[in-house]
Amino acid sequence: MRIEIDEEKCIGAGQCVMSAPETFDQRDEDGVAFLIEDSPTPDRQAQVREAVTLCPAAAITVVEDQS
């Protein structure tokens, strides 16, 4: 699994950070989300999927590995 954030879509709601704080954080200056890790370990993938679902701007995309 690989994660992408569309910074243009992000509205800084912070749902991703609350759902998966080991994977997402927000910039102090504007609240836009950024990735701490773009390929989470298997034990964190459920949290990431929840963050995708909760994102009000649909700014997070999960790209599944093709292996």
DONULUM-223142 format. One record per atom (N, C-alpha, C, O): residue in three letters; atom name; x negated, y, z negated. Coordinates in steps of 0.2 Angstrom, whole numbers. Atoms other than C-alpha are relative to their C-alpha. Example, Ala and Ser with C-alpha at 12.3 -4.5 7.8 and 13.67 -1.06 7.14 Angstrom:
// DONULUM-223142
REC   code   site      px      py      pz
REC    ALA      N      -4      -6       0
REC    ALA     CA     -62     -22     -39
REC    ALA      C      -4       6       0
REC    ALA      O      -9       5      -3
REC    SER      N       4      -6       1
REC    SER     CA     -68      -5     -36
REC    SER      C       4       5      -3
REC    SER      O       1      11      -4
***
This chain:
// DONULUM-223142
REC   code   site      px      py      pz
REC    MET      N      -4      -6       0
REC    MET     CA       0       0       0
REC    MET      C      -4       6       0
REC    MET      O      -9       7      -4
REC    ARG      N       4      -6       0
REC    ARG     CA      -6      17       4
REC    ARG      C       6       6       0
REC    ARG      O      11       5       3
REC    ILE      N      -5      -6       1
REC    ILE     CA       3      34      -1
REC    ILE      C      -2       6       4
REC    ILE      O      -8       7       4
REC    GLU      N       1      -7      -4
REC    GLU     CA       5      50       9
REC    GLU      C       5       5      -3
REC    GLU      O      10       3      -5
REC    ILE      N      -5      -6       2
REC    ILE     CA      12      67       3
REC    ILE      C       0       5       5
REC    ILE      O      -6       7       7
REC    ASP      N       0      -6      -5
REC    ASP     CA      18      80      15
REC    ASP      C       1       6      -5
REC    ASP      O       6       8      -8
REC    GLU      N       0      -6       5
REC    GLU     CA      13      95       5
REC    GLU      C       5       6       3
REC    GLU      O       7      10      -1
REC    GLU      N      -5      -5      -3
REC    GLU     CA      24     106      17
REC    GLU      C       7      -1      -3
REC    GLU      O      11       4      -4
REC    LYS      N      -6       2       3
REC    LYS     CA      39      97      10
REC    LYS      C       1       0      -7
REC    LYS      O       6       2     -10
REC    CYS      N       0       0       7
REC    CYS     CA      34      96      -8
REC    CYS      C       3       7      -3
REC    CYS      O       1      12      -1
REC    ILE      N      -3      -6       3
REC    ILE     CA      45     108     -19
REC    ILE      C      -2       0      -7
REC    ILE      O       0       5     -11
REC    GLY      N       3       0       7
REC    GLY     CA      35     104     -35
REC    GLY      C       5      -2      -6
REC    GLY      O       4       1     -11
REC    ALA      N      -5       2       5
REC    ALA     CA      49      96     -44
REC    ALA      C      -3      -4      -6
REC    ALA      O      -1      -5     -12
REC    GLY      N       3       4       5
REC    GLY     CA      37      84     -53
REC    GLY      C       2      -7      -2
REC    GLY      O       0     -10      -6
REC    GLN      N      -3       7       1
REC    GLN     CA      47      68     -52
REC    GLN      C      -5      -5       1
REC    GLN      O      -5     -10      -3
REC    CYS      N       5       5      -1
REC    CYS     CA      32      59     -45
REC    CYS      C      -5       0      -6
REC    CYS      O      -7      -6      -8
REC    VAL      N       4       0       5
REC    VAL     CA      21      64     -59
REC    VAL      C       3      -3      -6
REC    VAL      O      -1      -7     -10
REC    MET      N      -3       3       5
REC    MET     CA      33      59     -72
REC    MET      C       1      -8       1
REC    MET      O       1     -12      -4
REC    SER      N      -1       7      -2
REC    SER     CA      36      42     -63
REC    SER      C      -7      -4       0
REC    SER      O      -7     -10      -3
REC    ALA      N       6       3      -1
REC    ALA     CA      18      38     -59
REC    ALA      C      -6       5      -2
REC    ALA      O      -9       7       3
REC    PRO      N       5      -5       2
REC    PRO     CA       6      49     -69
REC    PRO      C      -7      -2       2
REC    PRO      O     -12       2       2
REC    GLU      N       7       2      -1
REC    GLU     CA      -9      39     -65
REC    GLU      C      -2       0       8
REC    GLU      O      -7       0      10
REC    THR      N       1       0      -7
REC    THR     CA      -6      41     -46
REC    THR      C       1       7       3
REC    THR      O      -2       9       7
REC    PHE      N      -2      -7      -3
REC    PHE     CA       1      59     -44
REC    PHE      C      -2       5      -5
REC    PHE      O      -2       4     -11
REC    ASP      N       1      -6       4
REC    ASP     CA      -3      76     -51
REC    ASP      C       3       6       4
REC    ASP      O       4       5       9
REC    GLN      N      -2      -6      -4
REC    GLN     CA       2      94     -47
REC    GLN      C      -5       5      -1
REC    GLN      O      -9       6      -6
REC    ARG      N       4      -6       0
REC    ARG     CA      -8     109     -43
REC    ARG      C       2       5      -5
REC    ARG      O       8       7      -5
REC    ASP      N      -2      -5       5
REC    ASP     CA      -8     122     -56
REC    ASP      C       3       7       3
REC    ASP      O       7      10       1
REC    GLU      N      -2      -7      -3
REC    GLU     CA      -6     137     -44
REC    GLU      C       7       0       3
REC    GLU      O      10       5       3
REC    ASP      N      -6       0      -3
REC    ASP     CA       9     131     -35
REC    ASP      C       5      -6      -1
REC    ASP      O      10      -6       1
REC    GLY      N      -4       5       2
REC    GLY     CA      15     115     -42
REC    GLY      C       1      -6       5
REC    GLY      O       4     -11       4
REC    VAL      N       0       5      -5
REC    VAL     CA      13     105     -26
REC    VAL      C      -4      -6      -2
REC    VAL      O      -9      -6      -5
REC    ALA      N       3       6       2
REC    ALA     CA       9      87     -29
REC    ALA      C      -6      -2       4
REC    ALA      O      -6       0      10
REC    PHE      N       6       3      -4
REC    PHE     CA      -7      78     -24
REC    PHE      C      -1      -7      -3
REC    PHE      O       1      -8      -9
REC    LEU      N       2       7       2
REC    LEU     CA     -14      61     -26
REC    LEU      C      -6      -1      -4
REC    LEU      O     -11       2      -2
REC    ILE      N       5       2       4
REC    ILE     CA     -25      55     -39
REC    ILE      C      -4      -6       3
REC    ILE      O     -10      -7       4
REC    GLU      N       2       6      -3
REC    GLU     CA     -26      38     -30
REC    GLU      C       5      -1       6
REC    GLU      O      11       0       5
REC    ASP      N      -5       1      -6
REC    ASP     CA     -19      35     -12
REC    ASP      C       1      -8       1
REC    ASP      O       6      -9       5
REC    SER      N      -1       7      -1
REC    SER     CA     -20      16     -14
REC    SER      C       1      -3      -7
REC    SER      O      -4      -6     -10
REC    PRO      N       0       2       7
REC    PRO     CA     -13      11     -31
REC    PRO      C       0      -8      -1
REC    PRO      O       1     -12       4
REC    THR      N       0       7       2
REC    THR     CA     -16      -6     -39
REC    THR      C       7      -3       0
REC    THR      O      11       1      -1
REC    PRO      N      -6       3       1
REC    PRO     CA      -3     -19     -39
REC    PRO      C       5       2      -6
REC    PRO      O      11       2      -5
REC    ASP      N      -3      -2       7
REC    ASP     CA       2     -15     -57
REC    ASP      C       3       7       0
REC    ASP      O       8       8      -4
REC    ARG      N      -3      -7       0
REC    ARG     CA       6       3     -52
REC    ARG      C       5       1       6
REC    ARG      O       8       6       6
REC    GLN      N      -4      -1      -6
REC    GLN     CA      16       0     -36
REC    GLN      C       7       1      -1
REC    GLN      O      10       5       2
REC    ALA      N      -7      -1       2
REC    ALA     CA      33      -1     -44
REC    ALA      C       1       7      -2
REC    ALA      O       6      10       0
REC    GLN      N       0      -7       2
REC    GLN     CA      30      16     -52
REC    GLN      C       0       5       6
REC    GLN      O       4       9       6
REC    VAL      N       1      -4      -6
REC    VAL     CA      25      23     -35
REC    VAL      C       7       0       4
REC    VAL      O       9       5       6
REC    ARG      N      -7       1      -4
REC    ARG     CA      41      16     -27
REC    ARG      C       5       4      -3
REC    ARG      O      10       7       0
REC    GLU      N      -5      -4       3
REC    GLU     CA      51      24     -40
REC    GLU      C      -1       8       1
REC    GLU      O       4      11       2
REC    ALA      N       2      -7      -2
REC    ALA     CA      42      41     -37
REC    ALA      C       3       2       7
REC    ALA      O       6       7       8
REC    VAL      N      -3      -1      -7
REC    VAL     CA      47      39     -19
REC    VAL      C       7       1       0
REC    VAL      O      10       6       3
REC    THR      N      -7       0       1
REC    THR     CA      65      36     -23
REC    THR      C       2       7      -3
REC    THR      O       7      10      -1
REC    LEU      N      -2      -6       4
REC    LEU     CA      66      51     -35
REC    LEU      C      -2       6       3
REC    LEU      O       1      12       1
REC    CYS      N       2      -6      -3
REC    CYS     CA      57      64     -25
REC    CYS      C       6       3       4
REC    CYS      O       8       1       9
REC    PRO      N      -6      -4      -3
REC    PRO     CA      71      77     -21
REC    PRO      C      -2       2       7
REC    PRO      O       3       4      11
REC    ALA      N       2      -3      -7
REC    ALA     CA      61      83      -5
REC    ALA      C      -2      -5       5
REC    ALA      O      -3      -4      10
REC    ALA      N       2       5      -4
REC    ALA     CA      57      66       2
REC    ALA      C      -7       1       3
REC    ALA      O      -8       0       9
REC    ALA      N       7      -2      -2
REC    ALA     CA      39      72       3
REC    ALA      C      -5      -6      -1
REC    ALA      O     -11      -5       2
REC    ILE      N       5       5       1
REC    ILE     CA      31      55      -2
REC    ILE      C       2      -6       5
REC    ILE      O       8      -8       6
REC    THR      N       0       5      -5
REC    THR     CA      28      41      11
REC    THR      C      -4      -6      -3
REC    THR      O     -10      -5      -5
REC    VAL      N       4       6       1
REC    VAL     CA      22      23       7
REC    VAL      C      -1      -4       7
REC    VAL      O       4      -5      10
REC    VAL      N       2       4      -6
REC    VAL     CA      13      14      21
REC    VAL      C      -2      -6      -2
REC    VAL      O      -7      -7      -6
REC    GLU      N       2       6       3
REC    GLU     CA      12      -4      18
REC    GLU      C      -6      -3       4
REC    GLU      O      -6      -2      10
REC    ASP      N       6       3      -3
REC    ASP     CA      -4     -14      22
REC    ASP      C       3      -5       5
REC    ASP      O       8      -8       3
REC    GLN      N      -2       5      -5
REC    GLN     CA      -3     -25      37
REC    GLN      C      -4      -6      -1
REC    GLN      O      -4     -10       4
REC    SER      N       4       6       0
REC    SER     CA     -14     -39      30
REC    SER      C       5      -6      -2
REC    SER      O       2     -11      -3
***
